[in-house]
Amino acid sequence: MLLVSWNVEDLRRHDLPGVLAELGDPDVLCLQEVRVRDADHEARQALERALPGYACGMSLNRDMQNARFRGGRSYGVATFVKEELAPSFRVLPWDREGRIVVATLADVVVVNLYAVNGTSKPYLDPSSGEVHGTRFDFKRAFQRLLAREIAPYAERVVAIGDWNVSQAKIDIHPRLRTEEPHAVARRELAEIAAELDLVDVFRARNPDARAYTWFNRRARGLDAARVDFALVGRALLPRVTDAEVLALREGSDHAPITLRLD
């Protein structure tokens, strides 16, 4: 089974059927930052029908307090799974920004995620609009809620997507931000992975490789990081036959990643 994950930065920039063929006709395609509004019914229907032969599950932005820019077309994730795999999809009630969709297959649960980017910008209560800390605080809360969701099926999970965090010095150039609050979110994610016995597949298979999935297109020199990766339950590791970072593609500042399961 071939899984591909890619932060497309805006789905409207891409010919999805053409992209699918170029990515090797994956069984599961996880897209982040599709930028489709939850309330745009025609756009939702177009997304569902975009790939014949695939079932589509999506989680789109419903939070107009924190994600009003781009006219509310912020974030959004979509997972396409070949119909023959008979997937069932689920979105999480606390995910108002459209960041997680869960696809359950026969013996694997694929969690497609677009994690929160921590900043000092205020985080507003989605209902009242009151300030509840910062986006840094929200990022940490997001990681804890995600861990609580994954815990019951951690041994058979593939949590894949844009995590918006680099895990170690080898994953970033020119430098890893070790100052707070960046470091605390990184440390807490590492603790969650250890508690749930989740493994970064690419790093496990390529301990010394330098590969980046996000590139700062405005930088004069190399400014890049590996923030897209798959955490899988350790029990699934023997079934992993390949994990790669592909070349950067036109229309996005992220490169796709792949994962093959026997």
C-alpha positions as CSV (number, residue, x, y, z in Angstrom):
1,M,0.0,0.0,0.0
2,L,1.5,3.3,-1.1
3,L,0.6,6.4,1.0
4,V,1.6,9.9,-0.1
5,S,1.2,13.1,1.9
6,W,1.6,16.6,0.6
7,N,0.9,20.1,1.8
8,V,-0.3,21.6,-1.5
9,E,-0.5,25.2,-0.1
10,D,-3.7,25.7,-2.1
11,L,-5.4,22.9,-4.0
12,R,-6.6,25.4,-6.7
13,R,-3.0,25.6,-8.0
14,H,-2.9,21.9,-8.9
15,D,-4.4,19.5,-11.5
16,L,-5.3,16.8,-9.0
17,P,-5.7,13.8,-11.5
18,G,-2.3,14.8,-13.1
19,V,-0.7,15.1,-9.7
20,L,-2.0,11.6,-8.7
21,A,-0.4,10.0,-11.7
22,E,2.9,11.7,-11.1
23,L,2.9,10.6,-7.5
24,G,2.7,7.0,-8.5
25,D,-1.1,6.3,-8.3
26,P,-1.1,6.0,-4.4
27,D,-3.6,4.0,-2.6
28,V,-3.9,6.8,0.0
29,L,-3.4,10.5,-0.7
30,C,-3.3,12.9,2.2
31,L,-3.4,16.5,1.3
32,Q,-3.0,19.5,3.7
33,E,-3.8,23.2,3.3
34,V,-6.4,22.6,0.6
35,R,-8.0,26.0,1.4
36,V,-11.6,25.0,0.8
37,R,-14.3,26.6,3.1
38,D,-16.6,24.2,5.0
39,A,-19.6,26.3,3.9
40,D,-18.8,26.2,0.2
41,H,-21.0,23.2,-0.8
42,E,-20.1,23.3,-4.5
43,A,-16.4,23.3,-3.7
44,R,-16.8,20.5,-1.2
45,Q,-18.7,18.4,-3.8
46,A,-16.0,19.1,-6.4
47,L,-13.4,18.0,-4.0
48,E,-15.3,14.8,-3.3
49,R,-15.6,14.0,-7.0
50,A,-12.0,15.1,-7.9
51,L,-10.6,11.6,-8.2
52,P,-12.9,8.9,-9.6
53,G,-12.4,5.6,-8.0
54,Y,-11.4,7.2,-4.7
55,A,-13.4,7.9,-1.6
56,C,-12.7,11.3,0.0
57,G,-12.8,12.4,3.6
58,M,-12.2,16.0,4.6
59,S,-12.0,18.4,7.5
60,L,-12.4,22.0,6.6
61,N,-12.2,25.3,8.5
62,R,-15.3,26.2,10.6
63,D,-13.5,28.6,12.9
64,M,-14.2,32.2,11.8
65,Q,-12.7,33.7,14.9
66,N,-9.1,32.4,14.3
67,A,-9.1,31.7,10.6
68,R,-10.8,34.6,8.9
69,F,-8.0,35.4,6.5
70,R,-8.2,34.3,2.9
71,G,-12.0,34.7,3.4
72,G,-12.1,31.7,5.7
73,R,-10.3,29.5,3.1
74,S,-7.7,28.6,5.7
75,Y,-6.1,25.2,6.4
76,G,-8.2,22.2,5.5
77,V,-7.2,18.6,5.0
78,A,-8.5,15.9,2.6
79,T,-7.7,12.2,2.3
80,F,-8.4,10.2,-0.8
81,V,-8.5,6.4,-0.5
82,K,-9.1,3.9,-3.2
83,E,-12.7,2.7,-2.9
84,E,-11.6,-1.0,-3.0
85,L,-10.0,-0.4,0.5
86,A,-13.5,0.4,1.8
87,P,-12.4,3.3,4.1
88,S,-14.5,5.0,6.7
89,F,-13.8,8.6,7.6
90,R,-14.2,10.6,10.8
91,V,-13.6,14.2,11.8
92,L,-13.0,15.3,15.3
93,P,-15.5,17.7,17.0
94,W,-12.8,19.8,18.6
95,D,-11.0,20.4,15.3
96,R,-12.7,23.6,14.3
97,E,-9.9,24.8,11.9
98,G,-9.9,21.8,9.6
99,R,-6.7,20.1,10.6
100,I,-7.4,16.4,11.1
101,V,-9.3,13.6,9.2
102,V,-9.1,10.0,10.4
103,A,-9.4,7.2,7.8
104,T,-9.9,3.7,9.1
105,L,-8.9,0.9,6.7
106,A,-8.9,-2.9,7.4
107,D,-6.1,-3.0,9.9
108,V,-4.5,0.5,9.7
109,V,-5.8,3.9,10.8
110,V,-4.4,6.8,8.8
111,V,-4.5,10.2,10.5
112,N,-4.0,13.0,8.0
113,L,-3.0,16.1,9.9
114,Y,-2.0,19.7,9.4
115,A,-0.6,20.7,12.8
116,V,-0.9,24.2,14.3
117,N,1.9,26.6,13.7
118,G,2.8,28.1,17.0
119,T,3.1,31.9,17.1
120,S,2.6,34.7,19.7
121,K,-0.6,35.7,18.0
122,P,-3.7,35.5,20.4
123,Y,-5.9,32.5,20.2
124,L,-9.6,33.3,20.4
125,D,-12.3,31.1,21.7
126,P,-14.1,29.9,18.6
127,S,-17.5,30.7,20.1
128,S,-17.1,33.8,22.3
129,G,-14.1,35.4,20.6
130,E,-12.4,35.8,24.0
131,V,-8.6,35.6,24.1
132,H,-7.4,32.2,25.4
133,G,-3.6,32.4,25.4
134,T,-1.6,32.3,22.1
135,R,-1.2,30.1,19.1
136,F,1.7,28.6,20.9
137,D,-0.6,27.5,23.7
138,F,-3.1,26.2,21.1
139,K,-0.4,24.2,19.4
140,R,0.5,22.4,22.6
141,A,-3.2,21.8,23.3
142,F,-3.7,20.5,19.8
143,Q,-0.8,18.0,20.3
144,R,-2.3,16.7,23.6
145,L,-5.8,16.3,22.0
146,L,-4.3,14.5,19.1
147,A,-2.4,12.1,21.4
148,R,-5.7,11.4,23.3
149,E,-7.4,10.6,20.0
150,I,-4.6,8.3,18.8
151,A,-3.9,6.4,22.1
152,P,-6.6,3.7,21.7
153,Y,-5.3,2.6,18.3
154,A,-1.6,3.7,18.5
155,E,-0.1,0.4,17.6
156,R,-1.8,0.4,14.1
157,V,-1.8,4.2,13.4
158,V,-0.1,6.1,10.6
159,A,-0.1,9.7,11.7
160,I,1.1,11.6,8.6
161,G,1.2,15.1,7.4
162,D,2.6,18.5,8.1
163,W,3.5,18.6,11.8
164,N,4.8,22.2,11.7
165,V,7.8,21.3,13.9
166,S,11.3,20.0,13.2
167,Q,12.4,17.3,15.6
168,A,16.2,17.6,15.6
169,K,19.2,19.6,14.2
170,I,19.6,17.2,11.3
171,D,16.0,18.1,10.2
172,I,16.6,21.8,9.6
173,H,19.0,24.3,8.0
174,P,20.5,26.7,9.0
175,R,19.6,26.1,12.6
176,L,17.2,24.5,15.0
177,R,15.3,27.0,17.1
178,T,16.0,25.9,20.7
179,E,14.5,28.9,22.4
180,E,11.2,28.8,24.2
181,P,8.4,28.4,23.4
182,H,9.5,26.5,20.3
183,A,11.5,24.0,22.3
184,V,8.6,23.1,24.6
185,A,6.3,22.1,21.7
186,R,9.1,20.0,20.2
187,R,9.8,18.3,23.6
188,E,6.2,17.6,24.3
189,L,5.7,16.0,20.8
190,A,8.7,13.8,21.5
191,E,7.2,12.8,24.9
192,I,3.9,11.9,23.2
193,A,5.7,9.8,20.6
194,A,7.6,7.9,23.3
195,E,4.5,7.4,25.4
196,L,2.5,6.0,22.5
197,D,5.5,4.1,21.1
198,L,5.3,6.0,17.7
199,V,8.3,6.0,15.4
200,D,9.3,8.5,12.8
201,V,9.6,6.1,9.9
202,F,11.8,8.2,7.6
203,R,14.4,8.9,10.4
204,A,14.3,5.2,11.5
205,R,15.2,4.1,8.0
206,N,17.5,6.9,7.2
207,P,19.3,7.9,10.5
208,D,21.9,10.1,8.9
209,A,20.0,11.5,5.9
210,R,19.4,15.2,5.5
211,A,16.2,15.8,3.7
212,Y,13.8,18.7,3.8
213,T,10.1,19.1,3.1
214,W,9.5,22.8,3.6
215,F,11.5,25.5,1.8
216,N,11.5,29.3,2.4
217,R,11.2,30.6,-1.1
218,R,12.1,34.1,0.0
219,A,15.5,33.2,1.5
220,R,18.6,34.0,-0.5
221,G,20.3,30.8,0.8
222,L,19.0,27.5,2.0
223,D,16.3,27.9,4.6
224,A,14.5,24.5,4.9
225,A,13.1,22.0,7.4
226,R,11.7,18.5,7.5
227,V,8.3,19.2,9.1
228,D,6.3,16.7,7.1
229,F,6.7,13.1,8.4
230,A,4.9,10.0,9.4
231,L,4.7,8.7,12.9
232,V,3.6,5.0,13.0
233,G,2.9,2.5,15.7
234,R,6.0,0.4,16.3
235,A,4.1,-2.8,15.5
236,L,3.7,-1.5,12.0
237,L,7.4,-1.0,11.4
238,P,8.1,-4.5,10.1
239,R,5.6,-3.8,7.3
240,V,7.2,-0.6,6.2
241,T,9.2,-1.3,3.0
242,D,10.0,2.3,2.0
243,A,9.8,5.9,3.2
244,E,10.9,8.8,1.1
245,V,11.0,12.6,0.7
246,L,10.3,13.5,-2.9
247,A,11.5,16.5,-4.8
248,L,9.9,19.9,-4.3
249,R,7.0,20.4,-6.8
250,E,5.6,23.5,-8.5
251,G,2.8,25.3,-6.7
252,S,3.8,24.6,-3.1
253,D,6.6,25.3,-0.7
254,H,6.4,21.7,0.6
255,A,7.7,18.5,-0.9
256,P,5.6,15.3,-0.8
257,I,6.5,12.4,1.3
258,T,5.8,8.7,0.7
259,L,5.3,5.6,2.8
260,R,4.9,2.0,1.6
261,L,3.4,-0.7,3.8
262,D,3.5,-4.4,2.9
